[in-house]
Amino acid sequence: MPEENVRYEVRDDGVATIALDQPDTRNALSNELLTDLIGAFELARADDGVRCVVLTSTHETVFSAGGSLDQFAADVPLVHKHLGTERFPRLFQTILQLGKPTICAANGHVLAGALGLALACDLVVAKESATFGTPEINVGVFPFMIMALIYRNVPRKKANELLLLGERISAEEAREAGMVNRVVPDAEFDAAVDEWAAKLASKSPVLMKLGKDAMYRQLDMPFEDALDYLRSQLSLAMTTEDIVEGVQAFFEKREPQWKGR
């Protein structure tokens, strides 16, 4: 895949890292960057050797400043602008339906559209110095594309506060609001991300995929429909060799040897 806008690496333990790599623009989510992000996640999805994906940034203090504002004011036909924004929901859906666990390693400020990118990931680990926010209203825009993700992760009144006031909050405030799982001192950040990534990569890939798919599918189901669907997924999980291996390893007090089937 082209690496003009993102870096893509896979470790021997199955942890893939996708890093936004446009520091000159503070990783503004241009059409080109979004396209490369989609390509990187699709590459990770297709690689059986990838067990976990970490999304981060090469910028020292900014994860991403959000959408590329120059594209809003560009002198192009409206239909082209509309078609261009399709990349946002496609990227979010690609992450949510990846079938593999994802960590957003928020190594800097997470602003505007980038907040949606972080919330699409399963887990968010943030540097203590990072801030979060949706400042779009301050420049006459509104965070339409990420609103669905915000309201599925953040209590309504806090979400309203973020969207309407456009103010930044600290990483700790973001954790208290449910947007971040873990906040760590900057010096301990890389080790904290690696710890969780290695743990996720060590799990059964087939059970992780079944579980991840179920997490996404049941999200907006009516309660009774969700119970029926999840019961069927449990029955499917019981047909795998890995569930048998996991239980045997537990009783034999040893580490399981996953076969991925």
Short mmCIF file of the C-alpha atoms (twelve columns), coordinates in Angstrom:
data_MODEL
# 
_entry.id   MODEL 
# 
loop_
_atom_site.group_PDB 
_atom_site.id 
_atom_site.type_symbol 
_atom_site.label_atom_id 
_atom_site.label_alt_id 
_atom_site.label_comp_id 
_atom_site.label_asym_id 
_atom_site.label_seq_id 
_atom_site.Cartn_x 
_atom_site.Cartn_y 
_atom_site.Cartn_z 
_atom_site.pdbx_PDB_model_num 
ATOM 1   C CA . MET A 1   0.000   0.000   0.000  1 
ATOM 2   C CA . PRO A 2   1.207   3.594   -0.520 1 
ATOM 3   C CA . GLU A 3   2.753   5.075   2.619  1 
ATOM 4   C CA . GLU A 4   2.614   8.772   1.783  1 
ATOM 5   C CA . ASN A 5   0.078   9.576   4.502  1 
ATOM 6   C CA . VAL A 6   0.239   6.641   6.944  1 
ATOM 7   C CA . ARG A 7   2.817   4.212   8.249  1 
ATOM 8   C CA . TYR A 8   1.922   0.542   8.501  1 
ATOM 9   C CA . GLU A 9   3.959   -2.027  10.418 1 
ATOM 10  C CA . VAL A 10  3.271   -5.525  11.781 1 
ATOM 11  C CA . ARG A 11  5.225   -7.022  14.678 1 
ATOM 12  C CA . ASP A 12  6.060   -10.694 15.075 1 
ATOM 13  C CA . ASP A 13  3.451   -11.017 17.843 1 
ATOM 14  C CA . GLY A 14  0.642   -9.976  15.486 1 
ATOM 15  C CA . VAL A 15  0.286   -6.338  16.572 1 
ATOM 16  C CA . ALA A 16  -0.158  -4.036  13.576 1 
ATOM 17  C CA . THR A 17  0.464   -0.312  13.992 1 
ATOM 18  C CA . ILE A 18  -1.203  2.242   11.727 1 
ATOM 19  C CA . ALA A 19  0.250   5.704   12.272 1 
ATOM 20  C CA . LEU A 20  -1.128  8.915   10.801 1 
ATOM 21  C CA . ASP A 21  1.918   10.480  9.153  1 
ATOM 22  C CA . GLN A 22  1.140   13.987  7.934  1 
ATOM 23  C CA . PRO A 23  2.776   16.054  10.707 1 
ATOM 24  C CA . ASP A 24  2.946   19.212  8.571  1 
ATOM 25  C CA . THR A 25  -0.875  19.383  8.558  1 
ATOM 26  C CA . ARG A 26  -1.239  18.054  12.129 1 
ATOM 27  C CA . ASN A 27  -2.718  14.947  10.482 1 
ATOM 28  C CA . ALA A 28  -5.720  16.813  9.101  1 
ATOM 29  C CA . LEU A 29  -8.142  14.188  7.790  1 
ATOM 30  C CA . SER A 30  -7.892  14.971  4.098  1 
ATOM 31  C CA . ASN A 31  -9.448  12.743  1.458  1 
ATOM 32  C CA . GLU A 32  -5.994  11.336  0.733  1 
ATOM 33  C CA . LEU A 33  -5.273  10.512  4.377  1 
ATOM 34  C CA . LEU A 34  -8.714  8.958   4.865  1 
ATOM 35  C CA . THR A 35  -8.230  6.828   1.746  1 
ATOM 36  C CA . ASP A 36  -4.865  5.572   2.997  1 
ATOM 37  C CA . LEU A 37  -6.323  4.849   6.449  1 
ATOM 38  C CA . ILE A 38  -9.092  2.765   4.908  1 
ATOM 39  C CA . GLY A 39  -6.505  0.895   2.859  1 
ATOM 40  C CA . ALA A 40  -4.348  0.217   5.909  1 
ATOM 41  C CA . PHE A 41  -7.255  -1.154  7.954  1 
ATOM 42  C CA . GLU A 42  -8.395  -3.314  5.025  1 
ATOM 43  C CA . LEU A 43  -4.852  -4.657  4.764  1 
ATOM 44  C CA . ALA A 44  -4.867  -5.528  8.461  1 
ATOM 45  C CA . ARG A 45  -8.276  -7.210  8.140  1 
ATOM 46  C CA . ALA A 46  -7.077  -9.413  5.280  1 
ATOM 47  C CA . ASP A 47  -3.844  -10.465 7.038  1 
ATOM 48  C CA . ASP A 48  -4.423  -13.576 9.164  1 
ATOM 49  C CA . GLY A 49  -1.187  -12.808 10.999 1 
ATOM 50  C CA . VAL A 50  -2.598  -9.575  12.430 1 
ATOM 51  C CA . ARG A 51  -4.242  -10.118 15.814 1 
ATOM 52  C CA . CYS A 52  -4.605  -6.517  17.030 1 
ATOM 53  C CA . VAL A 53  -4.389  -3.044  15.461 1 
ATOM 54  C CA . VAL A 54  -3.000  0.056   17.170 1 
ATOM 55  C CA . LEU A 55  -3.937  3.410   15.636 1 
ATOM 56  C CA . THR A 56  -1.614  6.287   16.518 1 
ATOM 57  C CA . SER A 57  0.225   9.318   15.112 1 
ATOM 58  C CA . THR A 58  3.802   10.272  14.258 1 
ATOM 59  C CA . HIS A 59  3.222   13.875  15.402 1 
ATOM 60  C CA . GLU A 60  4.831   14.681  18.752 1 
ATOM 61  C CA . THR A 61  1.845   16.463  20.305 1 
ATOM 62  C CA . VAL A 62  -1.173  15.965  17.996 1 
ATOM 63  C CA . PHE A 63  -3.009  12.749  17.174 1 
ATOM 64  C CA . SER A 64  -5.114  14.604  14.601 1 
ATOM 65  C CA . ALA A 65  -6.585  18.084  14.318 1 
ATOM 66  C CA . GLY A 66  -9.664  16.664  12.574 1 
ATOM 67  C CA . GLY A 67  -11.186 17.278  9.170  1 
ATOM 68  C CA . SER A 68  -9.268  19.205  6.542  1 
ATOM 69  C CA . LEU A 69  -10.979 22.615  6.641  1 
ATOM 70  C CA . ASP A 70  -9.717  23.681  3.218  1 
ATOM 71  C CA . GLN A 71  -11.897 20.974  1.684  1 
ATOM 72  C CA . PHE A 72  -15.016 22.601  3.157  1 
ATOM 73  C CA . ALA A 73  -14.226 25.895  1.397  1 
ATOM 74  C CA . ALA A 74  -12.849 24.381  -1.813 1 
ATOM 75  C CA . ASP A 75  -14.283 25.768  -5.050 1 
ATOM 76  C CA . VAL A 76  -15.609 22.474  -6.388 1 
ATOM 77  C CA . PRO A 77  -19.144 21.277  -7.186 1 
ATOM 78  C CA . LEU A 78  -21.219 20.425  -4.112 1 
ATOM 79  C CA . VAL A 79  -21.753 16.870  -5.333 1 
ATOM 80  C CA . HIS A 80  -17.979 16.312  -5.234 1 
ATOM 81  C CA . LYS A 81  -17.846 17.534  -1.635 1 
ATOM 82  C CA . HIS A 82  -20.734 15.209  -0.741 1 
ATOM 83  C CA . LEU A 83  -19.061 12.224  -2.384 1 
ATOM 84  C CA . GLY A 84  -15.799 13.062  -0.626 1 
ATOM 85  C CA . THR A 85  -17.326 12.857  2.841  1 
ATOM 86  C CA . GLU A 86  -18.296 9.241   2.174  1 
ATOM 87  C CA . ARG A 87  -14.810 8.293   3.319  1 
ATOM 88  C CA . PHE A 88  -15.650 9.134   6.951  1 
ATOM 89  C CA . PRO A 89  -18.497 6.619   7.457  1 
ATOM 90  C CA . ARG A 90  -16.625 4.050   5.371  1 
ATOM 91  C CA . LEU A 91  -13.564 4.359   7.616  1 
ATOM 92  C CA . PHE A 92  -15.645 4.168   10.805 1 
ATOM 93  C CA . GLN A 93  -17.500 1.089   9.545  1 
ATOM 94  C CA . THR A 94  -14.251 -0.546  8.453  1 
ATOM 95  C CA . ILE A 95  -12.828 -0.152  11.963 1 
ATOM 96  C CA . LEU A 96  -16.010 -1.260  13.713 1 
ATOM 97  C CA . GLN A 97  -16.366 -4.335  11.475 1 
ATOM 98  C CA . LEU A 98  -12.668 -5.220  11.419 1 
ATOM 99  C CA . GLY A 99  -13.141 -8.502  13.304 1 
ATOM 100 C CA . LYS A 100 -9.950  -7.731  15.254 1 
ATOM 101 C CA . PRO A 101 -9.501  -5.616  18.399 1 
ATOM 102 C CA . THR A 102 -8.340  -2.028  17.956 1 
ATOM 103 C CA . ILE A 103 -6.621  0.426   20.276 1 
ATOM 104 C CA . CYS A 104 -6.457  4.148   19.676 1 
ATOM 105 C CA . ALA A 105 -3.125  5.267   21.125 1 
ATOM 106 C CA . ALA A 106 -3.939  8.941   21.629 1 
ATOM 107 C CA . ASN A 107 -0.394  10.261  21.855 1 
ATOM 108 C CA . GLY A 108 -1.543  13.858  21.359 1 
ATOM 109 C CA . HIS A 109 -4.552  16.112  20.953 1 
ATOM 110 C CA . VAL A 110 -7.666  14.426  19.502 1 
ATOM 111 C CA . LEU A 111 -9.871  17.059  17.916 1 
ATOM 112 C CA . ALA A 112 -12.953 17.363  15.709 1 
ATOM 113 C CA . GLY A 113 -13.339 14.469  13.253 1 
ATOM 114 C CA . ALA A 114 -10.419 12.678  14.887 1 
ATOM 115 C CA . LEU A 115 -12.578 12.157  17.974 1 
ATOM 116 C CA . GLY A 116 -14.848 9.987   15.859 1 
ATOM 117 C CA . LEU A 117 -11.812 8.059   14.678 1 
ATOM 118 C CA . ALA A 118 -10.763 7.411   18.275 1 
ATOM 119 C CA . LEU A 119 -14.274 6.419   19.375 1 
ATOM 120 C CA . ALA A 120 -14.568 3.927   16.515 1 
ATOM 121 C CA . CYS A 121 -11.726 1.957   18.140 1 
ATOM 122 C CA . ASP A 122 -12.471 -0.583  20.865 1 
ATOM 123 C CA . LEU A 123 -10.118 0.884   23.455 1 
ATOM 124 C CA . VAL A 124 -8.515  4.307   23.891 1 
ATOM 125 C CA . VAL A 125 -5.272  4.863   25.802 1 
ATOM 126 C CA . ALA A 126 -4.332  8.529   26.160 1 
ATOM 127 C CA . LYS A 127 -1.284  10.490  27.190 1 
ATOM 128 C CA . GLU A 128 -1.895  12.629  30.241 1 
ATOM 129 C CA . SER A 129 -1.026  15.725  28.161 1 
ATOM 130 C CA . ALA A 130 -3.580  15.004  25.414 1 
ATOM 131 C CA . THR A 131 -6.801  16.953  25.055 1 
ATOM 132 C CA . PHE A 132 -10.092 16.052  23.378 1 
ATOM 133 C CA . GLY A 133 -12.797 18.156  21.815 1 
ATOM 134 C CA . THR A 134 -15.128 19.056  18.968 1 
ATOM 135 C CA . PRO A 135 -14.267 22.698  18.185 1 
ATOM 136 C CA . GLU A 136 -16.063 22.747  14.813 1 
ATOM 137 C CA . ILE A 137 -18.768 25.159  16.001 1 
ATOM 138 C CA . ASN A 138 -16.083 27.774  16.620 1 
ATOM 139 C CA . VAL A 139 -15.303 27.979  12.883 1 
ATOM 140 C CA . GLY A 140 -18.885 27.807  11.679 1 
ATOM 141 C CA . VAL A 141 -19.005 24.052  11.103 1 
ATOM 142 C CA . PHE A 142 -20.654 21.254  13.121 1 
ATOM 143 C CA . PRO A 143 -19.407 17.706  13.884 1 
ATOM 144 C CA . PHE A 144 -22.113 15.955  11.888 1 
ATOM 145 C CA . MET A 145 -20.000 13.016  10.722 1 
ATOM 146 C CA . ILE A 146 -18.961 11.917  14.217 1 
ATOM 147 C CA . MET A 147 -22.157 12.678  16.139 1 
ATOM 148 C CA . ALA A 148 -23.441 9.096   15.911 1 
ATOM 149 C CA . LEU A 149 -20.246 7.790   17.497 1 
ATOM 150 C CA . ILE A 150 -20.203 10.453  20.201 1 
ATOM 151 C CA . TYR A 151 -23.780 9.743   21.323 1 
ATOM 152 C CA . ARG A 152 -23.022 6.005   21.436 1 
ATOM 153 C CA . ASN A 153 -20.051 6.561   23.749 1 
ATOM 154 C CA . VAL A 154 -20.776 9.680   25.808 1 
ATOM 155 C CA . PRO A 155 -23.731 10.512  28.100 1 
ATOM 156 C CA . ARG A 156 -26.156 12.849  26.334 1 
ATOM 157 C CA . LYS A 157 -25.638 15.988  28.424 1 
ATOM 158 C CA . LYS A 158 -21.848 15.727  28.220 1 
ATOM 159 C CA . ALA A 159 -22.097 15.105  24.486 1 
ATOM 160 C CA . ASN A 160 -24.273 18.218  24.148 1 
ATOM 161 C CA . GLU A 161 -21.666 20.215  26.046 1 
ATOM 162 C CA . LEU A 162 -18.880 19.091  23.729 1 
ATOM 163 C CA . LEU A 163 -20.833 19.710  20.535 1 
ATOM 164 C CA . LEU A 164 -22.382 23.056  21.446 1 
ATOM 165 C CA . LEU A 165 -19.583 24.803  23.336 1 
ATOM 166 C CA . GLY A 166 -16.673 23.532  21.252 1 
ATOM 167 C CA . GLU A 167 -14.313 23.506  24.222 1 
ATOM 168 C CA . ARG A 168 -11.443 21.109  24.810 1 
ATOM 169 C CA . ILE A 169 -11.334 18.782  27.790 1 
ATOM 170 C CA . SER A 170 -8.367  17.049  29.391 1 
ATOM 171 C CA . ALA A 171 -7.555  13.386  28.946 1 
ATOM 172 C CA . GLU A 172 -8.734  12.694  32.482 1 
ATOM 173 C CA . GLU A 173 -12.037 14.489  31.839 1 
ATOM 174 C CA . ALA A 174 -12.408 12.422  28.665 1 
ATOM 175 C CA . ARG A 175 -11.874 9.273   30.722 1 
ATOM 176 C CA . GLU A 176 -14.521 10.370  33.207 1 
ATOM 177 C CA . ALA A 177 -16.904 11.020  30.287 1 
ATOM 178 C CA . GLY A 178 -16.396 7.494   28.943 1 
ATOM 179 C CA . MET A 179 -14.364 8.405   25.856 1 
ATOM 180 C CA . VAL A 180 -11.033 7.079   27.146 1 
ATOM 181 C CA . ASN A 181 -10.239 3.824   28.945 1 
ATOM 182 C CA . ARG A 182 -6.879  4.686   30.418 1 
ATOM 183 C CA . VAL A 183 -4.827  7.854   30.962 1 
ATOM 184 C CA . VAL A 184 -1.102  7.425   31.641 1 
ATOM 185 C CA . PRO A 185 1.831   9.777   32.203 1 
ATOM 186 C CA . ASP A 186 3.526   10.655  28.935 1 
ATOM 187 C CA . ALA A 187 6.701   8.780   29.871 1 
ATOM 188 C CA . GLU A 188 4.726   5.563   30.456 1 
ATOM 189 C CA . PHE A 189 2.491   5.838   27.409 1 
ATOM 190 C CA . ASP A 190 4.272   3.514   24.952 1 
ATOM 191 C CA . ALA A 191 4.639   0.774   27.555 1 
ATOM 192 C CA . ALA A 192 0.947   1.007   28.493 1 
ATOM 193 C CA . VAL A 193 -0.153  0.709   24.853 1 
ATOM 194 C CA . ASP A 194 2.212   -2.216  24.245 1 
ATOM 195 C CA . GLU A 195 0.907   -4.017  27.334 1 
ATOM 196 C CA . TRP A 196 -2.704  -3.951  26.153 1 
ATOM 197 C CA . ALA A 197 -1.830  -4.642  22.505 1 
ATOM 198 C CA . ALA A 198 0.195   -7.728  23.439 1 
ATOM 199 C CA . LYS A 199 -2.637  -9.008  25.659 1 
ATOM 200 C CA . LEU A 200 -5.200  -8.583  22.879 1 
ATOM 201 C CA . ALA A 201 -2.917  -10.237 20.317 1 
ATOM 202 C CA . SER A 202 -2.510  -13.266 22.598 1 
ATOM 203 C CA . LYS A 203 -6.226  -14.171 22.556 1 
ATOM 204 C CA . SER A 204 -7.892  -16.734 20.286 1 
ATOM 205 C CA . PRO A 205 -8.271  -15.055 16.869 1 
ATOM 206 C CA . VAL A 206 -11.421 -16.983 15.961 1 
ATOM 207 C CA . LEU A 207 -13.181 -16.233 19.251 1 
ATOM 208 C CA . MET A 208 -12.040 -12.628 19.044 1 
ATOM 209 C CA . LYS A 209 -13.546 -12.297 15.569 1 
ATOM 210 C CA . LEU A 210 -16.834 -13.898 16.630 1 
ATOM 211 C CA . GLY A 211 -16.965 -11.644 19.659 1 
ATOM 212 C CA . LYS A 212 -16.028 -8.484  17.766 1 
ATOM 213 C CA . ASP A 213 -18.611 -9.155  15.067 1 
ATOM 214 C CA . ALA A 214 -21.261 -9.729  17.731 1 
ATOM 215 C CA . MET A 215 -20.317 -6.518  19.545 1 
ATOM 216 C CA . TYR A 216 -21.011 -4.551  16.376 1 
ATOM 217 C CA . ARG A 217 -24.114 -6.419  15.202 1 
ATOM 218 C CA . GLN A 218 -26.025 -6.289  18.508 1 
ATOM 219 C CA . LEU A 219 -25.261 -2.621  19.163 1 
ATOM 220 C CA . ASP A 220 -28.621 -1.181  18.100 1 
ATOM 221 C CA . MET A 221 -30.795 -4.302  18.207 1 
ATOM 222 C CA . PRO A 222 -33.922 -4.423  20.373 1 
ATOM 223 C CA . PHE A 223 -33.122 -6.240  23.617 1 
ATOM 224 C CA . GLU A 224 -34.927 -9.517  22.864 1 
ATOM 225 C CA . ASP A 225 -33.513 -9.664  19.324 1 
ATOM 226 C CA . ALA A 226 -30.036 -9.093  20.729 1 
ATOM 227 C CA . LEU A 227 -30.458 -11.965 23.198 1 
ATOM 228 C CA . ASP A 228 -31.567 -14.351 20.437 1 
ATOM 229 C CA . TYR A 229 -28.686 -13.308 18.186 1 
ATOM 230 C CA . LEU A 230 -26.078 -13.579 20.943 1 
ATOM 231 C CA . ARG A 231 -27.362 -17.008 21.965 1 
ATOM 232 C CA . SER A 232 -26.833 -18.211 18.400 1 
ATOM 233 C CA . GLN A 233 -23.305 -16.794 18.431 1 
ATOM 234 C CA . LEU A 234 -22.533 -18.652 21.668 1 
ATOM 235 C CA . SER A 235 -23.680 -21.883 20.023 1 
ATOM 236 C CA . LEU A 236 -21.441 -21.108 17.041 1 
ATOM 237 C CA . ALA A 237 -18.497 -20.435 19.349 1 
ATOM 238 C CA . MET A 238 -18.996 -23.855 20.964 1 
ATOM 239 C CA . THR A 239 -18.254 -25.513 17.604 1 
ATOM 240 C CA . THR A 240 -14.681 -24.139 17.549 1 
ATOM 241 C CA . GLU A 241 -11.566 -26.034 18.557 1 
ATOM 242 C CA . ASP A 242 -10.236 -22.987 20.393 1 
ATOM 243 C CA . ILE A 243 -13.053 -22.960 22.943 1 
ATOM 244 C CA . VAL A 244 -12.252 -26.590 23.800 1 
ATOM 245 C CA . GLU A 245 -8.534  -25.799 24.011 1 
ATOM 246 C CA . GLY A 246 -9.141  -22.781 26.205 1 
ATOM 247 C CA . VAL A 247 -11.204 -24.719 28.726 1 
ATOM 248 C CA . GLN A 248 -8.719  -27.629 28.786 1 
ATOM 249 C CA . ALA A 249 -5.798  -25.248 29.293 1 
ATOM 250 C CA . PHE A 250 -7.633  -23.602 32.197 1 
ATOM 251 C CA . PHE A 251 -8.153  -26.917 34.017 1 
ATOM 252 C CA . GLU A 252 -4.619  -28.094 33.187 1 
ATOM 253 C CA . LYS A 253 -3.173  -24.778 34.460 1 
ATOM 254 C CA . ARG A 254 -1.236  -24.019 31.262 1 
ATOM 255 C CA . GLU A 255 -1.252  -21.432 28.538 1 
ATOM 256 C CA . PRO A 256 -3.661  -22.254 25.667 1 
ATOM 257 C CA . GLN A 257 -2.299  -23.019 22.209 1 
ATOM 258 C CA . TRP A 258 -4.709  -21.369 19.819 1 
ATOM 259 C CA . LYS A 259 -5.348  -22.915 16.406 1 
ATOM 260 C CA . GLY A 260 -7.642  -20.170 15.148 1 
ATOM 261 C CA . ARG A 261 -10.431 -22.550 14.273 1 
# 
